[in-house]
Amino acid sequence: MLKKLFFTLVILTVMATCGLAGWLYVLVVLEPGDEISEQNIESILGRESHVYYSDGTTKLGVFFDTAHRQYVKYSEIPSDFVNALVAAEDGRFFEHFGFDIGGIGRAMVKNIQAGKVVQGGSTLTQQTAKNLFKREDRSYKAKLKELLFALRLEYHYPKEKIFEFYANQFYVSGNGHGLGVAARYYFDKKPSELNLVECAFIAGSVKQPNYYNPFIKKTEEGAEKAKQRAKVRLRYVLDKMRESGHIDSFAYNQALAMDINFNQGRVGYSLDYSMELVREAVSSTSVREALEAQEISNIATSGVKVITTVDKGLQQETLASLRRELSRLDVRLRGYTREEVQKELTALEYSGDSEVTQGAFLFGTITEIAGAGKETKIKVELDKRLGEAVIDADGLLRLVLADVKYRKNLWSETEKKDLDLLVKELQVGDRVWVSVRKVSDDWEPHLLDLERYPLVQGGAIVVHKGKIRSIAGGSENRFYNRAIHAKRTMGSAFKPLVYAAALQLGWNSADLLKNSRDLFIYHGKPYFPRPDHVSPHEWVSMSWAGVHSENVASVWLLANLCDKLSTDEFHEVAEQVGLTPRIVDGQEEPYRAYRDRIRDRYGIQVNKKTLREAAYHLAVKNLETDFIFDDKMDEYQVLKGLHYGQDYGQFRHDIGAAIAQEKKKKKANNRIIDELFFRLSLLQNSYLSVASLRGELKNWQKQVELVVNQPFPDAGQVMASPTGAALYVDETGKEFYYMPSQSGLGGLIRVNTIDLVHYLSQQSSFARNAFWEQIHVNGTLTAFAIDKTDTQLEHEYAKLLDALPYEFDVLAGVHDFRVTVGLYYLKQLSKQLGINSELEAVLSFPLGSNVVTLFELTRLYEGLVTGSVTTFYEETQEEDNDSLAIIDRIESEDGRILYQPEQTQKNVIDAKTSLALGGILENIVKFGTGRAANKIVSFDRPQTDAGGEEKKNTIEELGLSVPLLGKTGTANNYTNASFFGYLPEVTGDGVAMTLDNGYAIGVYVGFDDNSPMRRKSSRISGSAGALPVWSSIANAIIQEQDYVSRLDPVDLSFNGLAIKRPALGQLNLGVTEDSGGAVTEPYQEVSEFSRFTPSILTFGKKSSAGRFVPERIYEPYWKTTGEAVQ
């Protein structure tokens, strides 16, 4: 019975095996299906991935089209690459029949030993089948289907052809796939030009290209780490090649000794700015990992659908606005001369846009010039067979005005002859760059504006909740995306960041900041910030420092950033920025380690001179109540503003040497010399110099007193001061001054020694002491104040000497340390707000000394206004994932969502700080450097009724201005001009504007080589160069989002239009512009609807005397990040 059962089972097994073999024979040999045909495989390798605007239906572009594929036949593939790939991925590729049972077994053993998947068993044939025919999931059914396709490939194609398929489909970057692209992308070579090292690297990187790709890392450290990984992977591949006998030991050692010389090449044609950014996004590790989880290991052959965040209409207007302004600025800076223009256009490789649409920029050739003045008509034959169009007189006016300002000066206006002068620079046959002003839908020609192809470049971007709605990176709309990658000095656009930090650390937007020329010492070096305009105000409010972009006041605020903090608050801030002793495993950092870190890494030097200066600052701080009690607050304010004066002698020597050096030049610059002399004047007064003069006065006083106390006083016995200082009296005869003879005496009269001795001899001892104490030393402090300060200074100094010099309590009084804490808080706040660029901790921070990208700072402004920031990266990531801000989602061919970026949204700025800062930014547009936006941005747009007739806009009739927030930025020497700001949204009820859902807009213009944008009296500042583009984009948003129809004209006719802000107890206080924006006394509240009445939005209360008492808020960013974002 058992024997019979055994034979039955054997027969059944044989039959099943034969049946399976027959079934496989049919599926593999007889009926493999059309999928396995070479034509189908080539179509898969040539598959395109479509990219769409935010509506999901309008096509933005295509990935992996013909220009981004470089098919390489097997005969063209270097043998080193074949050997490297086989050795690294499938050593028995040329021996097995599609799958390798031995390889699968070895992989299983290693995975069991490791307790996880460390090695795969797939052959190159299986990987080719998976990439070509898409495994939909990880089920056994899907894997068996993949195996079936591998067997079909093995039967119907030779090994060389299968290898060829694989070599042309592995993913390289968002720019393409395959060996041809890889060779060009990594090494700027053809495949045939690759050496052994390069072949081995590409072969080793096919599974994890981003892991080894140095070009996509966001820091130099990240790129270097990728190169190190590439070197490790190279060794692995070379080891495998030597083991398999493909290379000998000599070639192995020679290859190991070589570096991988990466040299990024350009692949295919250049995508436009938005498409280029999408390419970067789909190349990111997060996208690849998400798609691989969906069994898409090769996006190049997947045919996915990429939906972006880009709004089509806004994108077109953003690019057109930037192009128009760059053209105008270029003429203003370089004019329009025929010879120069024709030479540049002839050498230009760019061919312009490809369609005649409104706002398109095209190239053409002049075929006819007719008429003059207002009747001028210039016919242009457009390139790319786009037909004929006309430049009329209106199409010349913009460049005519720019050319006039180039030839004459900034204030010049056009005259009748100027249009004809520009036309003289044009001839039949000339090449021209033009923009389409009006597309005609009948037999009339299209109307054009004359442009100049610019050397000056720039970028523009619109961000909405962290996502990119439009982007332009220059005039060409291709190649280098300046909006994302160009790192520029954005000038005073950094000031609001300093104000935000100050408001978080206890300052108030109504606080007065010192605005007179001064010097600031940090790390032993003097810094003399210069204003870019003459300000009549020695003190300005923080809000008005923003309004008029006051350089000195902003630097002064940064230097004193931590002055409103209590002892505990200062310690907390210092701890958060890493400047207190670290706690590791419950143990505090040893004193010596902390000392070395603070001294060597942060440059904080603590010695006796440093401690005496710290003692001085502590003395001044602790003497405030004494001066209040003595009713000498005016003098206390003078004392507070008096620098200690350490190293002033050395500074004077260095400046003197610089003056002498400048005077030796053949063409000495008098402006430089005048500035240096002015700096010398700032070094004349300090506490040390006043205290030294006080010492002289004491010695002279002793001489005088000796004579006075004699029975017969003889004034001739009183010796003059060895420095020439003497006693002076003012015209009233009441105020006395002890001053050096070279000081500006300003109507003071020198006191005769005989008269002085006679006067004192008639006074009591008490009266004589009072006389000496009230003498003003060097025209600043009285002798009484100096003596009081000096006594307190010695007391504080003794206390400091009792402690270790680098104890935190000692450092908390050291000027450099306090400034460093403030600077590093500012750096960390910047990072929290989305600035990934490395920032230097320098006092010129508010003036824009650091370089950042346009996108970074635009995102930062969105965070400043709304309080929250949205990013698409983790701080630990090596790659720069900013590009993900342009991806909304990636869908499969059948509409399944395969990927959506994971965004990190966090609150960084508390509601009160954000509200007060928004008030400053709004004031800048209403009263300050951004006020031109008030005139350009408007609701003044023609509406069309049902009959097609234009009608008057009701909102326009109300004369409402658009509430805007923004800040100009002008880099030193006019190398960069920028404007950053925020356009609020309309509230749901249409009666106000809201900051909750608005648009952050950033624009910059400047030469790529940072040449100054100056010509005669023309200086291209943020308001002159970037603000016009910004305003055009804001107008485009107002139109695109249909603001006008959503506003309620009835309600607005009664109340006006303002920004609706949450009620947090804020006050809108009237200010006096003539006093630097100081709050009026007694203070007066201003209605939020009286938008153009000068006021400050702030927090505080009224004192019993009716004065404003500012509220001090301590809300550093870490106290805010815990709040939930709505």
Beta strands, then each sheet from edge to edge (+ up, - down):
strand 1: 49-52
strand 2: 59-63
strand 3: 171-173
strand 4: 176-177
strand 5: 305-308
strand 6: 361-370
strand 7: 377-382
strand 8: 387-392
strand 9: 431-438
strand 10: 446-451
strand 11: 456-464
strand 12: 467-472
strand 13: 488-489
strand 14: 512-514
strand 15: 520-522
strand 16: 525-527
strand 17: 539-541
strand 18: 583-584
strand 19: 587-588
strand 20: 726-729
strand 21: 736-739
strand 22: 749-750
strand 23: 776-777
strand 24: 781-782
strand 25: 851-852
strand 26: 868-871
strand 27: 887-891
strand 28: 897-899
strand 29: 904-907
strand 30: 943-944
strand 31: 950-951
strand 32: 965-970
strand 33: 977-986
strand 34: 993-1007
strand 35: 1014-1015
strand 36: 1018-1019
strand 37: 1067-1072
strand 38: 1078-1079
strand 39: 1095-1098
strand 40: 1100-1102
strand 41: 1108-1110
sheet 1: 2+ 1- 5- 27+ 28-
sheet 2: 3+ 4-
sheet 3: 6+ 7- 8+ 10+ 9- 6+
sheet 4: 12+ 11- 34+ 33- 32+
sheet 5: 13+ 25-
sheet 6: 14+ 17-
sheet 7: 15+ 16-
sheet 8: 18+ 19-
sheet 9: 22+ 20- 21+ 23+ 24-
sheet 10: 26+ 29-
sheet 11: 30+ 31-
sheet 12: 35+ 36-
sheet 13: 38+ 37- 39+
sheet 14: 40+ 41-
end
